[in-house]
Every structure is written in structure tokens, then in C-alpha cells.
Amino acid sequence: MKTGIITATCALALSSAAFAEAGPAASAPAPAEPAQPSANAEAQMGAQAQADFTEAQIGNYAKAATKIRGVQQDATMDDSAKQAKMMEIVTTSGLEPATFNAISRQMQTDAELKEKVQLAIAQNMGQSSNQ
């Protein structure tokens, strides 16, 4: 279930508007859930949801969301392997899963954050296609 949240969040963030070139509107990827959420992690998540995110956090989020989309589209992996890989991507992205989740949630109500994430995703896509 926890990894299912990652899948749903990323599907939203990367599908209907994930890329600025595809269109102006984008949805948030599903929040990533830590393997065993603690009370401290929950408190951090709530606090971070109300905070402004740094450019580095937004960039790391965009990179993770872009990689997760690739995993979601990989027909050679079964669902269990996809879930494990997506969780690995989030945990190695430079973000805490709680921060990844907070960005996902805040994107749903914060148009400015949503636009920043879309721009970062579009820049990541441009960089990866130019390499």
C-alpha cells in the first residue's frame, strides 16, 4: 500500500501535465510512504506540508518523479519489483519520504508549487534528451 501511494502520486504528476511541453496543467505524484512511519516522521510531514520547499527539494522531487515514471512504464518488471524500485528512487533522491509526500500533497492545492515542479520536470526531461 505504501508503495502504491508512490505509484499513484507519480502517475498523476507525470501523466496529465507532468511535462510543461505537454500542457500547462500537471497533477502531483502519489506520496511516498516510509516503510514504517513514526510519530516524528508524521510530525515532520505535517510541518513540511505547510512550509515552502527549497529549489533543491523541488529539483530532487522532479528527478525522482521522472525516474518513477520510467519505472511505471517498464513492462518487463512485475508490480512488486516496480514498487520496490520506486521506493528506492524516493529514498535515494535526496528527499525524506515525508518531504516527498508533503510536496505531493501541497502540489494539489498550491498552484505556484505545482508550476515550479512542472518546470523542474520539463528541465529534467530536456536535459536527459540532450545527453
N, C-alpha and C positions, 0 to 999 in steps of 0.2 A: 504494500500500500504506500509506503513511504517513497519508494522509487516510482510508483505510479504517479505521484504528485509531480515529480520531476518531468515525467513524460508529458503529462497534461499541460504543465506550465510552458514547457519549451515548444510544444506543438502550437500553443496559442501565440507565443512570442514570435515564433519563426514562420508561422503559416500566413495568416491573413494580413500581415503588414510588416512582417519582420524585417523586410528589407525596404528601405526608403525608395529604391528604384522601382519596386513592385507596386508601391502605393503609399499614400500618406498615413494610413491608419495601421497600427500594429497592436497585437494583444500580448499580454505577458506570458512568459513560460510558466509552467506549474512550479510551485515552490518545491525546493528540495528539502526533504526531512532528514535530520540527523538520525543515525541508526537507533539511538536511544536518547530522546530529548530529555534534558534535565531541566529542573526548575530555573537554573541560571540561564540556560540557553533560551528558554521561553521568555524570560525577563529581558534578555538582550534583544531577542527578536521583536518584542513589543516596543522597546525603546528605539531600536533602529528603524522600525517602520515609520516612526514619526520624525525621523531625522533626515537631514539632507545627506545624500551619498556623495562621496568624492568621485572625481573623474576616474581615478584608478579603479574604484569599485565598480563603476559603470562599465569601464572598459573590460574588466575581468568578467563581469556578468555577461557582456555581449559576446566575448570569446567563448565562454562556457556554453551559452545558449546556441551559438553557431555550431560548435562541436557536437552538442547533444542532438541537434537536428540531423547531422550526418549519421549519428548512431541510429536514430529513429528510422531513417530511410534505408539502413543496411539490411537487405533481405537475407543475408547469409547468417545473421545472428538470431537466436531464439529470444523470446521476451525476457527470460531470466538473465541471459548474458547482456542484453541491452540495458536492463535495469541496473545491473552491477556496473557496467561501463559508464552509464550516465551519472551514477553516484560518485564514481571515481573522478569523472570530469569536474563535478562540482567541488569535490574536496581538494582537488589539485589546482583549482582555478585561482587560488589566492584569496578566496572568499570563504567565510564560515558558511555552512549550510543555512544557519539562521539569517545571515545577511542576504544570501541568495533568495531565500523565501521572502524576506522583507521587501526586497526590490521588486520581486514578482507581484506581491500584493499591492504595493504602493503604485506600481505602474497602472493598475486597474482604475485608480482614482486621480492620479496625478499626471495630467497631460504633458507638463514640462518634462518630467522624468521619462515618460514614455517616449517623447521626442528625442531626448538625449540617448536613450538606449537604442532607438531605431537608427539614429545617426551612427552610433558606435558599431552597430551590427553591419550597416552599409559600408562603413570604412573597413571593417574586418573582411567583408566579402570582396571589396575592391583590392585590398592588399593581397589576399590569398589568390585572386585570379591574376594578379600582376606578377606573381612569383613563379 
